[in-house]
Structures are given as structure tokens and as C-alpha cells.
Amino acid sequence: MTPAGAGTFYPNGQLAFPRSYIWGFNILVNNTVTQDGRFFHFVNASSPSQVFTVSWKENVFDWSSNRYTLDYVIDDSYYQNLPDLTKNPMTYALTFYAAADTGRSVLYFYPFGLGFVDDHFFQLPPAPPDYWRPPFP
């Protein structure tokens, strides 16, 4: 497996947060983003043969009450220059944002060097329906 691209983290990589507090994931890129489970794919609008992929660590993507640090969230980030399938590391910024107006926290992912126009939001898996209270008999 190709090593993940280097990340820059805001406010810092050691910021710890409960996964249960993270409502969504925003990807800031200039093209359509598709989701396949914990994998997110997009194409460079100015060079359609460049395909980008970012994936979350499975235990972080799935809902839990566990705590994680910002530098632990991303499992892999790379791009491919098709038709060559070589995975090239993609550098990125990952930002924790707590919205004061909604009380919901989201993570922003920004790949360096692509510029961005659009904000693509994906809601993360929520808590199981019976997590906070057992079902009534």
C-alpha cells in the first residue's frame, strides 16, 4: 500500500474529539465527489485523467463514542494519472470545525494544489437507533 499523503491539521493533529460529535465531512474541490462507503473519489476538473481518492479509517468512519485525534482520521489519500494506476501520495489539510449556530461538528478536507470552488458535504453514519436508550419491550 502506498503511504498516505502528508496532512496538515487545524487547529493541530493532536486535537482529540469523540467520533459521536462529528456529524459530517466536507470535501473542498472543484468537481463532483462520489462516495463509496468510507472512500471518496473526485477528478481534477482541469486534468480529467487525474483521479483522487481519500479514505477514512474504518473504525473512525463508523459511528462510535470513541475518541480520536485529527491526525488519525485519514487512512489514505492519493491520486492516479490514468491510465497509469500508480498511487501517488496526495497532501491535504484537515480541519475540525464546530458550528456555533447548530452545535454540530464537521471535518473539512482540502487537497493542496487543486484550488476549490465547491463544498461537498457528506453526512457520516449516525448512532444506532437504540444506542442511547434500549428498545422498549
Backbone as a printed PyTorch tensor [residue, N CA C, xyz], in Angstrom:
tensor([[[  0.8460,  -1.1850,   0.0000],
         [  0.0000,   0.0000,   0.0000],
         [  0.8860,   1.2410,   0.0000]],

        [[  0.5610,   2.1900,  -0.8250],
         [  1.2770,   3.4590,  -0.8880],
         [  1.0080,   4.2470,   0.3850]],

        [[  2.0400,   4.8630,   0.9780],
         [  1.7710,   5.6780,   2.1710],
         [  0.8270,   6.8250,   1.8470]],

        [[ -0.0200,   7.1470,   2.8000],
         [ -0.9470,   8.2720,   2.6210],
         [ -0.1580,   9.5610,   2.4690]],

        [[ -0.7390,  10.5020,   1.7410],
         [ -0.1250,  11.8110,   1.6160],
         [ -0.0520,  12.5000,   2.9630]],

        [[  0.8840,  13.4100,   3.0820],
         [  1.0730,  14.1230,   4.3470],
         [ -0.0740,  15.0920,   4.5880]],

        [[ -0.5130,  15.1370,   5.8280],
         [ -1.6020,  16.0250,   6.1920],
         [ -1.1320,  17.1930,   7.0310]],

        [[ -1.8640,  18.2780,   6.9270],
         [ -1.7090,  19.4360,   7.7970],
         [ -3.0330,  19.5630,   8.5320]],

        [[ -2.9820,  19.7690,   9.8420],
         [ -4.1860,  19.6830,  10.6520],
         [ -4.4340,  20.9710,  11.4230]],

        [[ -5.7040,  21.3840,  11.4250],
         [ -6.0970,  22.6120,  12.1070],
         [ -7.2090,  22.3010,  13.0980]],

        [[ -7.1180,  22.6810,  14.3590],
         [ -6.0910,  23.5340,  14.9250],
         [ -4.7550,  22.8210,  15.1090]],

        [[ -4.7340,  21.4840,  15.3090],
         [ -3.4920,  20.7160,  15.3260],
         [ -3.8400,  19.2350,  15.2570]],

        [[ -2.8540,  18.4130,  14.9190],
         [ -3.0880,  16.9850,  14.7300],
         [ -3.4600,  16.2370,  15.9880]],

        [[ -3.1170,  16.7770,  17.1370],
         [ -3.4040,  16.0760,  18.3910],
         [ -4.7430,  16.4680,  19.0060]],

        [[ -5.5280,  17.2970,  18.3040],
         [ -6.8690,  17.6100,  18.7760],
         [ -7.6580,  16.3110,  18.8670]],

        [[ -8.1420,  15.9750,  20.0640],
         [ -8.9240,  14.7490,  20.2610],
         [-10.4020,  15.1090,  20.3680]],

        [[-11.2330,  14.2990,  19.7400],
         [-12.6770,  14.5440,  19.7420],
         [-13.3950,  13.2040,  19.7450]],

        [[-14.5840,  13.1540,  20.3440],
         [-15.3930,  11.9330,  20.2500],
         [-15.9670,  11.8110,  18.8360]],

        [[-15.8670,  10.6480,  18.2360],
         [-16.4300,  10.4460,  16.8910],
         [-17.9270,  10.7710,  16.8870]],

        [[-18.5980,  10.5260,  18.0090],
         [-20.0340,  10.7820,  18.0880],
         [-20.3750,  12.2570,  17.9000]],

        [[-19.3930,  13.1480,  18.0560],
         [-19.6290,  14.5780,  17.8760],
         [-19.5240,  15.0200,  16.4200]],

        [[-18.9480,  14.1850,  15.5640],
         [-18.7320,  14.5610,  14.1630],
         [-19.9540,  14.1790,  13.3370]],

        [[-20.6150,  15.1810,  12.8190],
         [-21.8450,  14.9890,  12.0620],
         [-21.5720,  14.7520,  10.5850]],

        [[-20.5440,  15.4200,  10.0450],
         [-20.3240,  15.3200,   8.6140],
         [-18.8980,  15.5760,   8.1910]],

        [[-18.6910,  15.4280,   6.8880],
         [-17.3900,  15.5380,   6.2530],
         [-17.5640,  16.3960,   5.0080]],

        [[-16.8210,  17.4960,   4.9030],
         [-16.8640,  18.3720,   3.7290],
         [-15.5720,  18.2050,   2.9440]],

        [[-15.7080,  18.0460,   1.6490],
         [-14.5480,  17.9940,   0.7600],
         [-14.6040,  19.2370,  -0.1110]],

        [[-13.5490,  20.0110,  -0.0920],
         [-13.4830,  21.2690,  -0.8340],
         [-12.6740,  21.0600,  -2.1100]],

        [[-13.3790,  20.8000,  -3.2120],
         [-12.7260,  20.5860,  -4.5110],
         [-13.5580,  21.2250,  -5.6070]],

        [[-12.9900,  21.2570,  -6.8060],
         [-13.6410,  21.9320,  -7.9200],
         [-14.3650,  20.9870,  -8.8690]],

        [[-14.8340,  19.8630,  -8.3710],
         [-15.5420,  18.9330,  -9.2360],
         [-16.4490,  18.0230,  -8.4160]],

        [[-17.1580,  17.1550,  -9.0890],
         [-18.0760,  16.2270,  -8.4270],
         [-17.3060,  15.2260,  -7.5690]],

        [[-17.8630,  14.9360,  -6.3920],
         [-17.2870,  13.9450,  -5.4930],
         [-18.2750,  12.7960,  -5.3710]],

        [[-17.7700,  11.5810,  -5.4740],
         [-18.6190,  10.4080,  -5.2710],
         [-18.1500,   9.6760,  -4.0260]],

        [[-19.0870,   9.0250,  -3.3560],
         [-18.7810,   8.2900,  -2.1360],
         [-19.0550,   6.8130,  -2.3440]],

        [[-18.1380,   5.9880,  -1.8620],
         [-18.3010,   4.5460,  -1.8560],
         [-17.9120,   4.0690,  -0.4630]],

        [[-18.8840,   4.0570,   0.4500],
         [-18.5890,   3.7160,   1.8400],
         [-17.7040,   4.7790,   2.4550]],

        [[-16.5390,   4.3820,   2.9430],
         [-15.6030,   5.3190,   3.5640],
         [-14.6050,   5.9080,   2.5620]],

        [[-14.7990,   5.6220,   1.2830],
         [-13.9400,   6.1220,   0.2140],
         [-14.6420,   7.2440,  -0.5350]],

        [[-13.8880,   8.3150,  -0.8340],
         [-14.4070,   9.4610,  -1.5670],
         [-13.5060,   9.6760,  -2.7780]],

        [[-14.1190,   9.8380,  -3.9610],
         [-13.3720,   9.9550,  -5.2140],
         [-13.7690,  11.2410,  -5.9350]],

        [[-12.7940,  11.8780,  -6.5640],
         [-13.0800,  13.0480,  -7.3910],
         [-12.0140,  13.1730,  -8.4680]],

        [[-12.3560,  13.9190,  -9.5110],
         [-11.4810,  14.0940, -10.6740],
         [-11.0240,  15.5410, -10.7090]],

        [[ -9.8040,  15.7700, -11.1250],
         [ -9.2900,  17.1250, -11.2920],
         [ -9.9870,  17.7520, -12.5080]],

        [[-10.7340,  18.8250, -12.3010],
         [-11.5080,  19.4440, -13.3820],
         [-10.6200,  19.9220, -14.5280]],

        [[ -9.3990,  20.3510, -14.2380],
         [ -8.5250,  20.8500, -15.2990],
         [ -7.7010,  19.7370, -15.9430]],

        [[ -7.7110,  18.5420, -15.3670],
         [ -6.9800,  17.4010, -15.9270],
         [ -7.7640,  16.1270, -15.6190]],

        [[ -8.7610,  15.7990, -16.4410],
         [ -9.6720,  14.6920, -16.1470],
         [ -9.0160,  13.3250, -15.9870]],

        [[ -7.7610,  13.1720, -16.4120],
         [ -7.1120,  11.8740, -16.2300],
         [ -6.5520,  11.7180, -14.8080]],

        [[ -6.6080,  12.7810, -14.0000],
         [ -6.1690,  12.6940, -12.6040],
         [ -7.3690,  12.3670, -11.7240]],

        [[ -7.3200,  11.1930, -11.1100],
         [ -8.3920,  10.7330, -10.2300],
         [ -7.8480,  10.6930,  -8.8090]],

        [[ -8.5930,  11.3090,  -7.8820],
         [ -8.1690,  11.4290,  -6.4940],
         [ -9.0370,  10.5580,  -5.5930]],

        [[ -8.4250,  10.0010,  -4.5680],
         [ -9.1550,   9.1800,  -3.5980],
         [ -8.6960,   9.5340,  -2.2000]],

        [[ -9.6500,   9.6650,  -1.2970],
         [ -9.3470,   9.8370,   0.1270],
         [-10.2290,   8.8420,   0.8720]],

        [[ -9.6430,   8.1630,   1.8460],
         [-10.4200,   7.2050,   2.6270],
         [-10.2050,   7.4390,   4.1170]],

        [[-11.2710,   7.2060,   4.8570],
         [-11.2340,   7.2960,   6.3180],
         [-10.8040,   5.9570,   6.8900]],

        [[-10.2170,   5.9860,   8.0710],
         [-10.0020,   4.7340,   8.7870],
         [-11.3840,   4.1770,   9.1200]],

        [[-11.5500,   2.8820,   8.9430],
         [-12.8710,   2.2650,   9.0980],
         [-13.4370,   2.4730,  10.5000]],

        [[-12.6060,   2.3240,  11.5180],
         [-13.1060,   2.4670,  12.8880],
         [-13.4860,   3.9080,  13.2220]],

        [[-13.0010,   4.8840,  12.4650],
         [-13.3770,   6.2830,  12.6870],
         [-14.6240,   6.6250,  11.8710]],

        [[-14.7120,   6.1100,  10.6530],
         [-15.8610,   6.4110,   9.7950],
         [-17.1550,   5.8880,  10.4190]],

        [[-17.1350,   4.6530,  10.8810],
         [-18.3230,   4.0790,  11.5150],
         [-18.5720,   4.7710,  12.8460]],

        [[-19.8360,   4.9740,  13.1880],
         [-20.1860,   5.6910,  14.4060],
         [-19.6920,   4.9410,  15.6350]],

        [[-19.1820,   5.6900,  16.5960],
         [-18.8120,   5.1420,  17.9050],
         [-18.7120,   6.3010,  18.8810]],

        [[-18.5770,   5.9710,  20.1390],
         [-18.3680,   7.0080,  21.1470],
         [-16.8830,   7.1300,  21.4830]],

        [[-16.0130,   6.4810,  20.7040],
         [-14.5640,   6.5450,  20.9310],
         [-14.0120,   7.9170,  20.5570]],

        [[-12.8630,   8.2270,  21.1500],
         [-12.1730,   9.4890,  20.8490],
         [-11.0220,   9.2160,  19.8920]],

        [[-10.8080,  10.1580,  18.9680],
         [ -9.7190,  10.0540,  18.0040],
         [ -9.0410,  11.4060,  17.8740]],

        [[ -7.8030,  11.3880,  17.4170],
         [ -7.1090,  12.6390,  17.1350],
         [ -7.2520,  12.9510,  15.6470]],

        [[ -7.1600,  14.2110,  15.3230],
         [ -7.3520,  14.6610,  13.9470],
         [ -6.3550,  14.0080,  12.9840]],

        [[ -5.1320,  13.7640,  13.4460],
         [ -4.1340,  13.1620,  12.5660],
         [ -4.3350,  11.6560,  12.3630]],

        [[ -5.3350,  11.0690,  12.9850],
         [ -5.6050,   9.6370,  12.8660],
         [ -6.7380,   9.3340,  11.8750]],

        [[ -7.5490,  10.2930,  11.5180],
         [ -8.7950,  10.0900,  10.7710],
         [ -8.5890,   9.5150,   9.3720]],

        [[ -7.6690,  10.0690,   8.6040],
         [ -7.4970,   9.6980,   7.1960],
         [ -6.6160,   8.4560,   7.0760]],

        [[ -7.1540,   7.4500,   6.3740],
         [ -6.4230,   6.1970,   6.1670],
         [ -5.4970,   6.3000,   4.9630]],

        [[ -5.9830,   6.9100,   3.8930],
         [ -5.1870,   7.0090,   2.6710],
         [ -5.6480,   8.2150,   1.8610]],

        [[ -4.7290,   8.8390,   1.1750],
         [ -5.0480,   9.9500,   0.2720],
         [ -4.0410,   9.9070,  -0.8710]],

        [[ -4.5570,   9.7260,  -2.0770],
         [ -3.6620,   9.5830,  -3.2290],
         [ -4.3760,  10.0130,  -4.5060]],

        [[ -3.5820,  10.1500,  -5.5730],
         [ -4.1470,  10.4090,  -6.8900],
         [ -3.4780,   9.4840,  -7.8930]],

        [[ -4.1720,   9.2650,  -8.9850],
         [ -3.6600,   8.4320, -10.0660],
         [ -3.7590,   9.2120, -11.3640]],

        [[ -2.7270,   9.1030, -12.1910],
         [ -2.7310,   9.7110, -13.5240],
         [ -3.0880,   8.6070, -14.5210]],

        [[ -4.3820,   8.4570, -14.7820],
         [ -4.8360,   7.3670, -15.6460],
         [ -4.2910,   7.5150, -17.0520]],

        [[ -3.9760,   6.4330, -17.7050],
         [ -4.2710,   5.0510, -17.3890],
         [ -3.2910,   4.3990, -16.4190]],

        [[ -2.2420,   5.1030, -16.0000],
         [ -1.2900,   4.5660, -15.0160],
         [ -1.9990,   4.4260, -13.6650]],

        [[ -1.9470,   3.2660, -13.0520],
         [ -2.6450,   3.0130, -11.7900],
         [ -1.7620,   3.2200, -10.5540]],

        [[ -0.5740,   3.7900, -10.7520],
         [  0.3050,   4.0780,  -9.6250],
         [ -0.3770,   5.0580,  -8.6760]],

        [[ -0.3350,   4.7530,  -7.3750],
         [ -0.9360,   5.6330,  -6.3660],
         [  0.1200,   6.6200,  -5.8790]],

        [[ -0.1080,   7.8960,  -6.1550],
         [  0.8060,   8.9670,  -5.7560],
         [  0.2360,   9.6510,  -4.5120]],

        [[  1.0460,   9.8420,  -3.4670],
         [  0.5310,  10.4860,  -2.2510],
         [ -0.0330,  11.8780,  -2.5280]],

        [[ -1.1710,  12.1860,  -1.9160],
         [ -1.8180,  13.4910,  -2.0560],
         [ -1.7210,  14.2190,  -0.7150]],

        [[ -1.1280,  15.4050,  -0.6990],
         [ -1.0650,  16.2000,   0.5250],
         [ -2.3910,  16.9320,   0.7140]],

        [[ -2.7360,  17.2050,   1.9630],
         [ -4.0490,  17.7640,   2.2560],
         [ -4.0520,  18.4910,   3.5900]],

        [[ -5.1160,  19.2490,   3.7930],
         [ -5.3910,  19.8630,   5.0950],
         [ -6.6910,  19.2550,   5.6120]],

        [[ -6.7390,  19.0050,   6.9040],
         [ -7.9430,  18.5040,   7.5530],
         [ -8.2270,  19.4140,   8.7350]],

        [[ -9.4210,  19.9790,   8.7420],
         [ -9.7900,  20.9800,   9.7440],
         [-11.0170,  20.5450,  10.5290]],

        [[-10.9420,  20.6960,  11.8410],
         [-12.0890,  20.4560,  12.7170],
         [-12.8500,  21.7620,  12.8380]],

        [[-14.1670,  21.7170,  12.6270],
         [-14.9780,  22.9200,  12.7160],
         [-16.2270,  22.6270,  13.5340]],

        [[-16.4140,  23.3660,  14.5970],
         [-17.6100,  23.2480,  15.4330],
         [-18.5090,  24.4480,  15.1440]],

        [[-19.6540,  24.1890,  14.5470],
         [-20.5760,  25.2710,  14.1830],
         [-21.3300,  25.7420,  15.4160]],

        [[-21.1420,  26.9950,  15.7600],
         [-21.8000,  27.5540,  16.9450],
         [-23.3090,  27.6280,  16.7710]],

        [[-23.7770,  27.8500,  15.5420],
         [-25.2140,  28.0110,  15.3170],
         [-25.9970,  26.6950,  15.3760]],

        [[-25.3640,  25.5690,  15.0030],
         [-26.0800,  24.2880,  15.0010],
         [-25.6110,  23.3450,  16.1010]],

        [[-24.4160,  23.5950,  16.6390],
         [-23.8610,  22.6870,  17.6340],
         [-23.3150,  21.4060,  17.0280]],

        [[-23.2450,  21.3480,  15.7010],
         [-22.7380,  20.1590,  15.0200],
         [-21.3130,  20.3980,  14.5380]],

        [[-20.4770,  19.3950,  14.7160],
         [-19.0870,  19.4910,  14.2810],
         [-18.9080,  18.7540,  12.9650]],

        [[-18.0660,  19.3110,  12.1140],
         [-17.7450,  18.6890,  10.8380],
         [-16.2370,  18.7550,  10.6270]],

        [[-15.7510,  17.9170,   9.7220],
         [-14.3580,  17.9600,   9.3130],
         [-14.3070,  18.4370,   7.8730]],

        [[-13.3680,  19.3360,   7.5830],
         [-13.1520,  19.8410,   6.2330],
         [-11.8710,  19.2450,   5.6800]],

        [[-11.9580,  18.6800,   4.4770],
         [-10.8070,  18.0990,   3.7890],
         [-10.5140,  18.9520,   2.5690]],

        [[ -9.2550,  19.4110,   2.4500],
         [ -8.8520,  20.2470,   1.3300],
         [ -7.5490,  19.7010,   0.7530]],

        [[ -7.5710,  19.1480,  -0.4770],
         [ -6.3270,  18.6900,  -1.0980],
         [ -5.5140,  19.8890,  -1.5900]],

        [[ -4.2470,  19.9400,  -1.2370],
         [ -3.3980,  21.0550,  -1.6480],
         [ -3.1460,  21.0330,  -3.1470]],

        [[ -3.1040,  22.2140,  -3.7440],
         [ -2.7230,  22.3600,  -5.1330],
         [ -3.8490,  22.2840,  -6.1480]],

        [[ -5.0740,  22.0290,  -5.7180],
         [ -6.1740,  21.9130,  -6.6700],
         [ -7.0550,  23.1500,  -6.7340]],

        [[ -6.9840,  23.9870,  -5.7120],
         [ -7.9270,  25.0860,  -5.6310],
         [ -9.2960,  24.5080,  -5.3150]],

        [[-10.1990,  25.3300,  -4.8560],
         [-11.5450,  24.7990,  -4.6100],
         [-12.5970,  25.8330,  -4.9110]],

        [[-13.7160,  25.3350,  -5.3320],
         [-14.8660,  26.1690,  -5.6350],
         [-16.0680,  25.6490,  -4.8600]],

        [[-16.2360,  24.3560,  -4.8430],
         [-17.4280,  23.7370,  -4.2800],
         [-17.1490,  23.0590,  -2.9480]],

        [[-18.1600,  23.0830,  -2.1180],
         [-18.1250,  22.4440,  -0.8070],
         [-19.0510,  21.2400,  -0.8900]],

        [[-18.4850,  20.0400,  -0.8710],
         [-19.2710,  18.8090,  -0.9830],
         [-19.4420,  18.2030,   0.3990]],

        [[-20.6870,  18.1600,   0.8780],
         [-20.9670,  17.6820,   2.2290],
         [-21.4850,  16.2440,   2.1980]],

        [[-20.9650,  15.4340,   3.1230],
         [-21.4140,  14.0570,   3.2930],
         [-21.6920,  13.8330,   4.7660]],

        [[-22.9050,  13.3810,   5.0630],
         [-23.2240,  13.0830,   6.4570],
         [-22.6290,  11.7310,   6.8010]],

        [[-22.0100,  11.6460,   7.9780],
         [-21.3980,  10.4010,   8.4200],
         [-22.4470,   9.5020,   9.0760]],

        [[-22.1460,   8.2030,   9.1780],
         [-23.1180,   7.3010,   9.7950],
         [-23.4800,   7.7570,  11.2160]],

        [[-24.7830,   7.8000,  11.5170],
         [-25.2280,   8.2360,  12.8450],
         [-25.1890,   7.0940,  13.8520]],

        [[-25.5390,   7.4110,  15.0900],
         [-25.6200,   6.4010,  16.1530],
         [-26.7240,   5.4030,  15.8240]],

        [[-26.5450,   4.1550,  16.2220],
         [-27.6490,   3.2000,  16.0460],
         [-28.8730,   3.6990,  16.8100]],

        [[-30.0840,   3.4040,  16.3240],
         [-31.2870,   3.9530,  16.9520],
         [-31.4510,   3.5980,  18.4300]],

        [[-30.9230,   2.4540,  18.8500],
         [-31.0980,   2.0450,  20.2450],
         [-29.8470,   2.2920,  21.0990]],

        [[-28.9420,   3.1390,  20.6080],
         [-27.6980,   3.3440,  21.3580],
         [-27.9490,   4.0430,  22.6950]],

        [[-28.6940,   5.1240,  22.6790],
         [-28.8710,   5.9330,  23.8830],
         [-29.9040,   5.3640,  24.8240]],

        [[-30.8390,   4.6100,  24.3070],
         [-31.8840,   4.0330,  25.1460],
         [-32.2270,   2.6600,  24.5840]],

        [[-32.2430,   1.6450,  25.4250],
         [-32.6040,   0.3180,  24.8940],
         [-34.0410,   0.3330,  24.3700]],

        [[-34.3110,  -0.4980,  23.3730],
         [-35.6710,  -0.5340,  22.8250],
         [-36.6760,  -0.9850,  23.8880]],

        [[-37.8910,  -0.4630,  23.7810],
         [-38.9450,  -0.8850,  24.7030],
         [-39.3900,  -2.2990,  24.3370]],

        [[-39.7050,  -3.1080,  25.3640],
         [-40.1440,  -4.4880,  25.0610],
         [-41.4880,  -4.5360,  24.3800]]])
